[in-house]
Amino acid sequence: MSILPSQGLFRGLTLTALLVQSCPAQSTELWVLKEMMLQSSPETRFALLNQFRGDFRKAELIPWAYDQICDAFEAAGQLDHALEAGEHLLALDPLAIEIAQKGLKLAEKRQDAALVRKWAESAERVAERVIAAPQAGKSQKESARSVLLYTDYLAYSAILGITDPAAKREQAEEFVRCHKDSVYRSAVEDLYLESFRQAGDTRKTLEAAKKILELDDSNVGALAVVAESYLESEKDPKRLLTYATRILSLLDRQQKPEGPAGAEWSKKKAALTGRAHWMIGTVAMQQEKFAQADQSIRMALPSLKGDSRMTSAALFYLGWANYRMGKFSEAIRFNKQCMLVNGPYREHAEKNLQVIQAESSDHKSESTRP
């Protein structure tokens, strides 16, 4: 069903035209148009906008008029006609960013993924044209940037909802290719990596991380994957240290997103920060830099809660580092804590504790001799 007005509708509009032409003041003309718009049927509202488009444009009322058309069609349960009207207006004015925004919102109400994608792509094209257009005003350009941010969010959300790993990777690759400057790029790259992790393919996960870093060397998720490979191989402690230090530097510079994404970001930051400190502490232990190891592993310890294996290792290393620095009371404390954890270093901590307590007693005895 077309929403273009019939001859009967135009007979009604003729009276409106006469009323407008008989009013001497422009404000009165606009008042008549607005009143007619508010009191008409959906089809008549659309016909009014078509016939008096020049007047609405001069008064910068086309977005308002389209809102009234959409409200009427929506109330009549005819969202498709409202969207058709939006397409018609965008064809007449390719820079009508407000129309594109409204159309996208209407498409979302339909809860049709294909329709939302169609209008998101249309809104993106309009926004890009507005940003590139010298004649576009400041408010138009701000609206265009808001549209691009929102369509990026919609694309990210769509990828987030994909359950098939292969399909998720395909959409993530397309997003990164088409939205290089998006604020959601890093999050999409993380989803790309996670799809390989879910498949349990360590080699492909590492390859994916390296691929991401070729395009975006500041992605902390990809940096962490590569750093983990060096941690496991124990072949290049210097490079591991470089990656871990860069992760901490990037995390310090990143700003917390607003809204619900902020809580997820805080959890991710805490986990990556703890892991980076663990890597630095591990390298320091290997190099017998015990003061550095003590500092870094202490900072990593809170993030290891819930992982008995890692907690056991961290407490044992802290016990050993403090013993080597001559801090016997701290060494005893960490070894006792390690013995309480059901982990791989429990028995080692018990043996070390006996030795450290004996040495500690000897030191006390020597210090009390005259």
N, C-alpha and C positions, 0 to 999 in steps of 0.2 A: 504493500500500500504506500503510495507516494504521499509526502506531506506537502507537496506544492499545492497552493490554494486553487479552488475551483472558481468558475465565473461568478457563482453566487456570493462567494466570499468577497470578490473584488467589487461587487455592487455595493456591499456594505462599506468597503474601504473608500469608495468614491465620496460618500458623505463625510468621512473623516478628512479626506483631502480638502474638501470645500471648507470644513471647519478650520483647518490649519491655515489655509490661504486667506481666510477672512479675519484672522487674528493679527493685529498690527505688531504686537511685540513678540520677539523670539521666545522669551520665557513662557508666554502664553501658548505658543505653538508646541513647545516641548511639554508643557503641562497637559495639553490635550492629547498628545501622542502617548505620554506615560499613562494617563487615565484610560485611554482606549486599550493600551497594552494590558493593563491590570484587570480590565473588565471583559476581555475577550476570551474566546476558546483557544486551545493550543494552536490550531491551524491558522486562526485569524492573527494571533500574535506573531506567528512566523511570517505571514503575509504582510503585516504592518512593518516588520523589520526589513523585509525585502523592498517594499515600496518606498519607505522613507529612510533607507539606509544612509543616505548622505546627511540627513538631519541628525540621525543618531550618532553618526561618526563625528560631525562637528562638535556635538555636545559631549563626546567621549562616553556615550551611553550604550554602545553596542554590547560590551560585556554584561551590563545591567539587563539589557533587553534579552540577551541569550539566557541569562539566569531565569528571567520570567517565563520564557518559552520552555525551558527545561522543567521548571517547577510545575507548569501546567501539564506537560506531557507525563511527568512522573506521577502526578496526582491521578492522571487518567490511566496509569499502568502502561504507558507507551514509551518506555525508555529508548527503544529502537528509533523512534521518530525523533527524539531529542538528539540522539547521536547522529542521525542523518542530517539534521539541521546544522549540527556542528561541522560536519564534513563540508556542507554547502558553504558555510561562512569561511572556513579555512581555505577553500578553493578561491574565494573572492579576495581574501587577505591572508597571504602566506605568513605574515608576521603577527597574526592574532594569537599571542601567547596565552591570553586569558581564556580564549575559546578552547585552546588545546588542553589547558589545565582542567577546565570544567568537563570536557569530554572524557578525559582520563578518569576523573572521579566518578562519572556516570558509568563508565565501563567497569570500574571496580565493583559498583553496586550490583551489576549483573552476575558477578562471581563466575565469570567465564574467562579462563586463563588465556585462551587464544585471543579473545576480544581485548583483554587488558594489554596483552603483548602488542597487538596491532595499534592501540591508542598510545601506548608508551613509546613505540617507535615513531609514531606521527608527532607526538609531543617533543621528542628529542630532535627531530628534524626542524620543527618550528623554532625551538630554543636555540639551536645552532645557527639558524638563519638570523635570528634576532641579535645574538651576540656579535655576529659578523657584520650586521647592517649599520652603516654610519648614521643613518637617520633615526635609529631606534633610541628612545629616551633612556634615562638612567633607571627609572622604575621598571621599564620593560626588560632591560638587561638583568636587573636583579631578579625579576620573575623568571626569566629564562634560566638563570643559574640555579634557582630553587627547583625548577622543573627537572633540570639535568641531575641534580642531587637526588631528587625523589625517584626518577626513573632508574637511576643506578641502584637505589635501595630496593626497588621492586625486582630488578634483575637479580640482585644478590639474594633476596628472599626466595625467589623461585629456585635458584640453585640449592639453597639451604634445604628446601623441601624435597629435593630429588633423592630417592632411596637407592636407585641403581648406581653403583660406583662408576661404571663406564659412562653412563649418561651424564653423571655429575661432572666427570672430568671433561667431557666434550663441551658442556655448557660453560665450565670454568675457563677453559682455553679460549672460547669465543669471547667471553667477558673481558679477559685480560687483553686480548687482541683489539677489541673495539672500545674499551674504556680505560685507556692507559693512565689517565690522570685522575681516575675515580678515587674517592676516599675509601671506597670499599674494595679496592684492588687487593690490598694485603689480606683482607678477610677471605676473599675469594681464592687467593693463592693458598691460604691455609686449608680451605675446603678441598682444594685440588690435592694437596699433600695427604690430607686425612683419608681421602678415597683410596689411596695406595696403602696406607696403614691398615685400613679396615680389611683390605684384601690380604694382609699379612705378608706382603712382598717387600722385604727390607731393601733389596737391591734396587727395585724400581722406585721405591720411596726416595732413596738417596739420589738416584738419577733425576727424579722430578725436582728435588730440592736444588740440585746444581743447575738445572734448566731455569728455574725461577730466578736464581741468583745472577744468571747471565743477563736477565732483563731487569731485575730489581735487586740490587745488592744490599738493600736495607731491610729486606724481609726477615724479621727475627725468627719466624718459624722455620724457614728454610735454613738459616744460619745454624739454628739449634740442631737440625737433622744432620747437617754436615759435621758439626762439632761432635755430636754423639758418635759418629763413625770413627773419628780420631780418638775419642775417649776409649772406645771398645778395642781398637787396634793397638793402642799404646805405642804407636810407631813414630808419631810426630808431635811431641808435647809442646813444642814451640808454636806450631800452627794451631793446636788446640787452644792454647792460651790466647792467641790472637783472636780466634773466633769468639771465645767466651768473653773477652774484654769488649769486643765490638757489640755483642749482644747487650751487655750492661749499659754501654754508652747509648745505644739506640733506644732502649727502654726508658732511660732517664729523660730523653728528649721527646718521647711520644706523649701527646696529650690524651687525657681520658675522654672518651666519647660521651655525649649526653644521652640521657634516657636509659632504657633497659640494657643497651649494649655496653654501658659503663661498668656494670657489675661483672659481666663476662670478661671484659677487658682487664679488670682488676685481678680476677682469678688467674687469667693467663699470664699477666705480668708477674704476679707473685711466683707462679710455678717456674717461669723461664728465668727469673732473677735467681731463685734458689738453685736451679740447675746450673746456671753459669758460675755461681760461687762454688758449687761442688766441683766443677771442672777445674777452676783455678786452684782450689784447695788440693785436688788430686795431683795436679802438676807440681805444686809446691812440695807435697810430700815426697814425690819422686826425686825432686831436686834437693831434698833435705833443707828446704827453707821453712823451718818449723813455725816461725812467728807468722808468716804469711798463711801457711796451712791452717794454723789455729784460728786466725781471723776469718778466713774465707769459709771454712767448714762450719764454724759457729753460725755464720750468716745463712748458710744453706740448711742447717738443721731443722728449722721450723717447716720448711717445705717438704721434708722427707717423712712427716708424720703419716702413718698408715702403711708405710713400706718398711716392714721389719728388716728386710735384707739390707736396704740402704741405710736405715737408722743404725743398725748394728755396725756397719762399716764406718759410718761417720763418727760414732762414739768411740770406737776402737782407735781410729786415726787421731782423734782429739786426745785420747789418753796417751798415745805414743808421742805425739808432738809435744805435749806438756811435760812428759817425762824427759824427753831429750833437751828441753829448755830448763830442766831443773825445777819445774813447778810441780813438786810431788803431790801436794794437796789436790790440785786440779786433776792431775793424772789419776789419782786414786778415785776421785769423784766420777770421772768419765768412765773408768773401767767398771766401777760398781753399777753405773747406769747401763753399760753395755751388757753386763751379766743378767740384767732384768729383761732384756729383749731376746725373744726367741729367734735369734739370727745366727749366721755363720761364724761370727767372731766371739760368741759367748764363752766358749772354752778357752780361747786365746786370752780373752780379757781376764779370766779367772787366774790363769797362770801368771800373766803380767802383774796382776794386782799383788800376788804373793811376793814377787820379786821387788816391786816398788815399795811395798810396806816394809819389807826387810831393810832395804836401802835407806828408807826414810827414818827408820829406827836407829840405824847406824849413824846417820847424819846428826840426829838429835843427841845421841850419846857423845859424839865427838864435840858437839858444840857446848856440852855441859861440863866437859873435862877442864880442870884448872890449868 
